[in-house]
Amino acid sequence: MKISARNTLKGKVVSVEKGATTAHVKIEVADGTIITSSITNEAVDSLGLTVGAQAYAVVKASDVMIAVD
């Protein structure tokens, strides 16, 4: 994976809470340090995000995106 953002934090998905259209995904990037991102349910499904999966929190400006290999 190549991406222009330089603030990528690898971690483990610890929670995926889907709502009507948007999900809150929590990634533990260090012991006890959790980053939460709001992304679409479609993005959760497309990325195959499940609890325990490895993923990246990608920080660009004020947004936190989720990326996987």
Backbone as numpy.savetxt, mean C-alpha at the origin, in Angstrom:
# Nx Ny Nz CAx CAy CAz Cx Cy Cz
10.58 -3.56 -11.03 9.74 -2.39 -11.03 10.63 -1.16 -11.03
10.34 -0.22 -11.91 11.01 1.07 -11.91 9.96 2.14 -11.71
10.28 3.14 -10.90 9.33 4.21 -10.61 10.11 5.49 -10.33
9.54 6.62 -10.67 10.26 7.89 -10.49 10.31 8.35 -9.04
9.33 7.96 -8.25 9.30 8.37 -6.84 10.50 7.76 -6.11
11.13 8.53 -5.27 12.31 8.05 -4.54 11.99 7.63 -3.12
10.80 7.88 -2.67 10.41 7.54 -1.31 9.58 6.26 -1.32
10.25 5.13 -1.43 9.56 3.84 -1.42 9.96 3.08 -0.17
8.97 2.59 0.54 9.19 1.87 1.79 8.60 0.47 1.66
9.46 -0.54 1.69 9.00 -1.91 1.56 8.44 -2.38 2.89
7.35 -3.13 2.84 6.76 -3.64 4.06 5.81 -4.77 3.80
5.02 -5.07 4.83 4.05 -6.17 4.77 2.66 -5.61 5.00
1.70 -6.03 4.18 0.31 -5.62 4.34 -0.23 -6.23 5.63
-0.72 -5.39 6.53 -1.27 -5.90 7.79 -2.78 -5.75 7.87
-3.36 -4.97 6.95 -4.81 -4.80 6.97 -5.29 -4.27 5.63
-6.41 -4.82 5.15 -7.10 -4.31 3.96 -8.57 -4.21 4.32
-9.07 -2.98 4.42 -10.48 -2.76 4.77 -11.19 -2.09 3.60
-12.00 -2.88 2.90 -12.72 -2.36 1.74 -14.02 -1.68 2.17
-14.29 -0.54 1.54 -15.56 0.14 1.72 -16.36 -0.02 0.44
-17.30 0.90 0.21 -18.15 0.82 -0.98 -17.32 0.94 -2.26
-16.38 1.88 -2.30 -15.54 2.08 -3.48 -14.06 2.20 -3.15
-13.75 2.54 -1.91 -12.37 2.82 -1.50 -11.95 1.88 -0.38
-10.68 1.49 -0.42 -10.13 0.62 0.62 -9.04 1.36 1.38
-8.88 1.01 2.65 -7.77 1.50 3.45 -6.81 0.32 3.61
-5.59 0.52 3.13 -4.57 -0.52 3.18 -3.49 -0.07 4.15
-3.17 -0.91 5.12 -2.13 -0.60 6.10 -0.93 -1.49 5.83
0.26 -0.85 5.74 1.50 -1.56 5.51 2.45 -1.27 6.66
2.97 -2.34 7.27 3.97 -2.17 8.32 5.34 -2.12 7.65
6.00 -0.96 7.74 7.28 -0.76 7.06 8.47 -0.95 8.00
8.22 -0.98 9.28 9.23 -1.26 10.30 8.46 -1.72 11.53
9.14 -2.29 12.50 8.46 -2.76 13.70 7.60 -1.67 14.30
6.28 -1.85 14.23 5.35 -0.90 14.83 5.09 0.36 14.01
5.74 0.51 12.86 5.52 1.68 12.01 4.62 1.29 10.84
3.42 1.84 10.85 2.41 1.48 9.85 2.04 2.71 9.04
1.99 2.53 7.73 1.54 3.57 6.81 0.20 3.12 6.25
-0.77 4.05 6.21 -2.10 3.75 5.68 -2.32 4.51 4.39
-2.87 3.84 3.40 -3.18 4.46 2.13 -4.63 4.18 1.77
-5.29 5.17 1.18 -6.65 5.00 0.65 -6.54 4.82 -0.85
-6.94 3.65 -1.34 -6.91 3.37 -2.78 -8.24 2.73 -3.17
-8.50 2.64 -4.45 -9.77 2.06 -4.89 -9.79 0.55 -4.63
-10.99 0.01 -4.49 -11.14 -1.43 -4.34 -10.60 -2.14 -5.59
-10.78 -1.51 -6.76 -10.27 -2.08 -8.01 -8.75 -2.20 -7.96
-8.07 -1.19 -7.40 -6.61 -1.24 -7.28 -6.17 -2.36 -6.34
-6.90 -2.54 -5.24 -6.59 -3.64 -4.30 -6.65 -4.97 -5.03
-7.71 -5.17 -5.80 -7.88 -6.43 -6.53 -6.82 -6.59 -7.61
-6.54 -5.52 -8.35 -5.56 -5.57 -9.43 -4.16 -5.88 -8.92
-3.80 -5.32 -7.76 -2.48 -5.56 -7.17 -2.42 -6.87 -6.39
-3.57 -7.48 -6.15 -3.59 -8.73 -5.40 -3.21 -8.54 -3.94
-3.60 -7.40 -3.38 -3.22 -7.10 -1.99 -4.02 -7.93 -1.00
-3.30 -8.66 -0.16 -3.92 -9.45 0.90 -3.04 -9.31 2.14
-3.62 -9.56 3.28 -2.85 -9.50 4.53 -1.69 -10.48 4.44
-0.51 -10.00 4.78 0.70 -10.82 4.75 1.52 -10.64 3.49
0.94 -10.02 2.46 1.66 -9.82 1.20 2.72 -8.73 1.36
3.80 -8.86 0.61 4.83 -7.83 0.57 4.38 -6.75 -0.40
4.60 -5.49 -0.05 4.22 -4.37 -0.91 5.08 -3.17 -0.55
4.98 -2.14 -1.32 5.71 -0.90 -1.09 4.75 0.24 -0.85
5.05 1.08 0.12 4.36 2.36 0.26 5.22 3.34 -0.53
4.61 3.97 -1.52 5.32 4.90 -2.39 4.80 6.30 -2.08
5.67 7.15 -1.55 5.26 8.49 -1.14 5.71 9.50 -2.19
4.75 10.20 -2.76 5.04 11.23 -3.76 4.19 12.45 -3.38
4.84 13.53 -3.03 4.15 14.74 -2.56 3.29 14.37 -1.35
2.00 14.63 -1.40 1.13 14.34 -0.26 0.40 13.01 -0.40
0.68 12.25 -1.45 -0.01 10.99 -1.70 0.84 9.81 -1.27
0.18 8.75 -0.83 0.84 7.48 -0.58 0.19 6.46 -1.51
0.99 5.89 -2.40 0.51 4.89 -3.33 1.03 3.52 -2.88
0.46 2.47 -3.42 0.90 1.11 -3.11 1.47 0.49 -4.38
2.60 -0.22 -4.27 3.21 -0.88 -5.41 3.64 -2.29 -5.01
3.66 -3.19 -5.97 4.14 -4.55 -5.75 5.09 -4.93 -6.87
5.92 -5.94 -6.63 6.82 -6.43 -7.69 6.04 -7.21 -8.71
